[in-house]
Amino acid sequence: MFRRSFALLLALVLITTAFTNSPEQITDPTFCGIRNTCFKEEERITYTVYYTVIGIYINAGTAVFTTKLEKLNDKPVYHVVGTGVTHPSYDWLYRVRDRYESYIDTTTMQPLRFVRNVDEGGHKLYQLYDFNKATNIATTTKGEYAVPDCVQDVMSSIYYARNIDFSRFKPGDKIPFTMFLDYENFNLFIRYQGKETIKTRYGTFRTIKFSPLLVKGTIFEGGEKMTVWVTDDANHIPVRIESPIVVGKVKVDMMSYANLRYPLNSFVRLR
C-alpha cells in the first residue's frame, strides 16, 4: 500500500484514490466521451514534492509530466509520461525512481496502453496493460482482466480529469469514474469544492478546488482530507495538492510549465 500511495501521489493521481459502489456512477457521461480541449502535445509541467513534520517543509522530490503526439497500432495517441524521483539527499530514507506512461486515444480520451516502471525503496516493479476497447479486456503481464466501459489508468485519468467542465457542477457534487490499477477495477470519484484564490511556491492563482475521498492506507489517512487545486482557466493544470499522511503532511506545488495550450489566465502574480 505504501508503494501504491506514494506512486499515486507523484503521478497526481491523488485525485483518484476514492471508492463508490453506485453502478449508475460508473457509466456517468462526465467520464465517457470527453474530448480534449485542455492540453496539447509537447506540454511539460514540473512539480516539487514537499514533506513536512512539526511544521518544517522538506524538499523531498520532483515530478515531471510530459505529452507527445504519436501513433500506436496506426492510431493517433497522446503519449503522456509522468516521472517521480526523490532528491539524493532524501534517498537514504526512501529512494524513488518512478516512470508511468499512458497511450491515450486522441478521439475518445480512453487509454490503449499503460506502462508502470518503478523503483521504490529497492522494490522494482514493471507492469504493462493493453486495453482492448472492443472486448473490454485488459491484457497484462499477469494475464487478462475484464474492465468496464470508459475505464481509465493511473495516468490517463489525470488528463481526462483536466477536461471536466466544472461549470456543470455545484460545490459538494461528486464526479465519478473507474480506474484499473494493480489488476483491479476501482470505482472512484472526486468532490467539487468550488473556486479559490491560493498562493503557491510559484505564485498566486485563481483555482478550481476539489477533493478525493481517500481510502485509509499505510501513509494516507481516510476521508476527504486531501485537496487539489487546478487553474481556473482553459488549461486546468494542477498547481497545488495537499494531504495529511500518517506522520506529517505532503504538499505538491507546480514550479514550471512549458507549451500550454492556452495562456495561463488564472495566474495573478509571482510569489
C-alpha positions in Angstrom: 0.0 0.0 0.0 2.9 2.4 0.7 4.3 1.9 -2.8 0.9 2.4 -4.4 0.1 5.5 -2.3 3.4 7.2 -2.9 3.3 6.4 -6.6 -0.2 7.9 -6.9 1.0 11.0 -5.2 3.8 11.6 -7.6 1.5 10.9 -10.5 -1.0 13.4 -9.2 -3.4 10.6 -9.1 -4.1 11.6 -5.6 -7.2 12.8 -7.2 -8.2 9.2 -8.0 -7.9 7.1 -4.8 -11.5 7.1 -3.8 -14.3 4.5 -3.8 -18.0 4.5 -4.6 -20.2 1.5 -5.4 -23.0 3.0 -7.4 -23.3 1.3 -10.9 -25.0 4.5 -12.2 -21.9 6.5 -11.5 -19.6 4.1 -13.4 -21.3 5.0 -16.7 -21.8 8.7 -15.8 -21.4 10.6 -19.1 -19.0 13.0 -17.4 -16.2 10.5 -17.9 -17.4 8.9 -21.2 -17.0 10.8 -24.4 -15.0 13.8 -23.2 -12.9 15.5 -25.9 -9.5 17.0 -25.2 -9.8 20.8 -25.0 -7.2 21.4 -22.3 -3.7 20.3 -23.3 -1.6 19.9 -26.4 1.5 17.8 -27.5 4.8 18.8 -26.0 3.3 20.2 -22.8 5.7 19.9 -19.8 4.8 20.6 -16.2 7.2 20.2 -13.3 6.3 19.8 -9.6 8.2 19.9 -6.3 7.1 17.4 -3.6 7.4 18.7 -0.1 7.1 16.7 3.1 6.5 18.3 6.5 6.5 17.2 10.1 6.2 19.6 13.0 5.8 22.5 10.6 9.2 22.1 8.8 8.9 21.5 5.0 11.5 19.3 3.3 12.0 19.4 -0.5 11.7 15.6 -1.0 11.4 15.1 -4.7 10.3 16.2 -8.2 7.6 15.0 -10.5 7.5 15.8 -14.3 4.6 15.3 -16.7 5.0 15.5 -20.5 2.8 14.9 -23.5 3.6 13.9 -27.1 1.5 13.1 -30.2 2.4 9.6 -31.5 0.8 6.6 -33.1 0.1 3.2 -31.5 -1.1 0.4 -33.9 -1.7 3.1 -36.5 -4.0 5.1 -34.2 -3.1 8.7 -33.1 -2.5 8.8 -29.4 -1.3 11.2 -26.7 1.7 9.6 -25.2 1.8 11.0 -21.7 4.6 10.3 -19.3 4.9 11.0 -15.5 8.2 10.6 -13.7 8.8 10.9 -10.0 12.1 11.0 -8.2 13.3 11.7 -4.7 16.2 14.0 -4.3 19.6 12.4 -3.5 19.5 14.0 0.0 16.2 12.2 0.6 17.2 8.8 -0.9 18.6 7.5 2.3 15.0 7.5 3.8 13.1 6.2 0.7 14.6 6.2 -2.8 12.0 6.6 -5.6 12.7 6.4 -9.4 9.2 6.0 -11.0 8.0 6.2 -14.6 4.4 6.0 -15.6 3.2 6.1 -19.3 -0.2 6.1 -20.9 -1.1 6.0 -24.6 -4.5 7.7 -24.9 -6.8 7.6 -28.0 -7.0 11.2 -29.2 -10.6 10.8 -30.2 -12.1 9.1 -27.1 -9.6 10.1 -24.5 -9.5 6.4 -23.4 -6.2 4.6 -22.7 -5.0 2.0 -25.1 -1.8 1.1 -23.2 -0.4 1.7 -19.8 3.2 1.1 -18.6 4.4 1.3 -15.0 8.1 1.0 -14.3 9.0 1.8 -10.8 11.9 1.5 -8.3 10.7 2.4 -4.8 12.9 1.7 -1.8 14.7 -1.0 -3.7 11.4 -2.6 -4.7 11.2 -2.8 -8.5 8.0 -3.3 -10.4 7.1 -3.4 -14.1 3.5 -3.6 -15.4 2.1 -3.4 -18.9 -1.6 -3.2 -19.7 -3.1 -3.2 -23.2 -6.7 -2.2 -23.3 -9.0 -3.8 -25.9 -11.9 -1.4 -26.1 -13.9 -3.8 -28.3 -13.9 -6.6 -25.8 -13.4 -4.6 -22.6 -10.4 -6.8 -21.8 -7.1 -5.6 -20.3 -4.2 -7.8 -21.3 -1.4 -7.5 -18.7 1.8 -9.0 -17.6 -0.2 -11.3 -15.3 -3.0 -12.3 -17.6 -6.3 -10.9 -18.9 -8.8 -9.0 -16.9 -12.3 -7.7 -17.6 -12.7 -4.0 -17.4 -15.8 -1.8 -17.7 -16.5 0.8 -20.3 -14.7 4.1 -20.1 -12.1 2.7 -17.8 -9.0 4.9 -17.1 -5.5 4.1 -16.0 -3.4 5.9 -13.4 -2.0 8.4 -15.9 -4.9 8.8 -18.4 -7.2 9.7 -15.5 -5.2 12.8 -14.8 -5.6 14.2 -18.4 -9.2 13.0 -18.6 -10.0 14.8 -15.3 -8.4 18.0 -16.6 -11.1 18.1 -19.4 -14.0 18.1 -16.9 -16.4 21.0 -17.4 -16.6 22.1 -13.8 -19.2 24.7 -14.6 -21.7 21.8 -14.7 -21.3 21.2 -11.0 -22.0 22.9 -7.8 -19.9 22.7 -4.6 -20.4 19.3 -3.0 -21.1 17.4 -6.2 -19.3 14.1 -6.8 -17.7 13.3 -10.2 -17.2 9.6 -10.7 -15.0 7.4 -12.9 -13.4 4.0 -13.0 -9.7 3.1 -12.9 -7.8 -0.1 -13.5 -4.7 -0.4 -11.3 -2.7 -3.3 -9.8 -5.1 -5.7 -11.7 -8.2 -4.3 -10.0 -11.0 -2.1 -11.1 -11.7 0.8 -8.7 -14.9 2.9 -8.8 -13.8 6.4 -7.9 -14.9 10.0 -7.5 -13.7 13.5 -6.8 -15.8 16.0 -4.9 -16.0 19.5 -6.4 -15.4 22.2 -3.7 -15.8 25.4 -5.7 -13.3 28.1 -6.5 -10.5 29.7 -4.5 -7.5 32.1 -5.0 -4.4 30.5 -3.5 -0.7 31.4 -3.1 1.7 28.6 -4.0 5.5 28.4 -4.1 5.3 29.5 -7.7 2.8 32.4 -7.3 -0.9 33.3 -6.8 -3.6 31.6 -8.9 -7.3 31.6 -9.3 -8.2 28.0 -9.0 -10.9 25.3 -9.0 -10.8 23.2 -5.9 -11.7 19.6 -5.3 -11.1 16.6 -3.0 -11.0 12.9 -3.4 -12.4 10.5 -0.8 -9.3 8.7 0.2 -9.1 5.1 1.2 -7.3 4.7 4.5 -3.9 3.0 3.9 -0.4 2.8 5.1 0.5 6.5 4.7 -2.7 8.3 3.7 -5.5 9.0 6.2 -9.0 8.1 5.2 -11.8 10.6 4.4 -11.8 13.8 2.3 -8.7 15.4 3.8 -6.7 15.7 0.5 -7.2 18.8 -1.6 -6.3 19.6 -5.2 -6.3 23.0 -6.8 -6.3 23.3 -10.7 -6.0 26.6 -12.6 -9.3 28.3 -13.2 -8.6 28.7 -16.9 -8.8 26.6 -20.1 -5.7 24.6 -19.2 -6.8 23.1 -15.8 -3.3 22.3 -14.7 -2.9 21.3 -11.1 -0.9 23.9 -9.2 -1.1 22.5 -5.6 -2.0 19.3 -3.9 -2.0 18.8 -0.1 -2.7 15.8 2.1 -2.1 14.7 5.6 -0.4 11.4 5.9 0.1 9.1 8.9 3.1 11.1 10.1 3.2 14.7 8.8 1.8 16.1 5.6 2.7 16.2 1.9 2.4 19.2 -0.4 3.0 19.2 -4.1 3.4 22.6 -6.0 3.7 23.3 -9.7 7.1 25.0 -10.2 7.4 25.3 -14.0 5.5 24.8 -17.2 6.0 24.9 -21.0 3.9 24.6 -24.1 0.5 25.1 -22.5 -2.4 25.1 -24.9 -3.8 28.4 -23.7 -2.4 31.5 -21.9 -2.3 30.9 -18.1 -5.0 33.5 -17.4 -5.6 32.3 -13.9 -2.1 33.4 -12.9 -2.4 36.5 -10.7 1.2 37.3 -9.7 4.6 35.8 -8.8 5.3 34.8 -5.3 
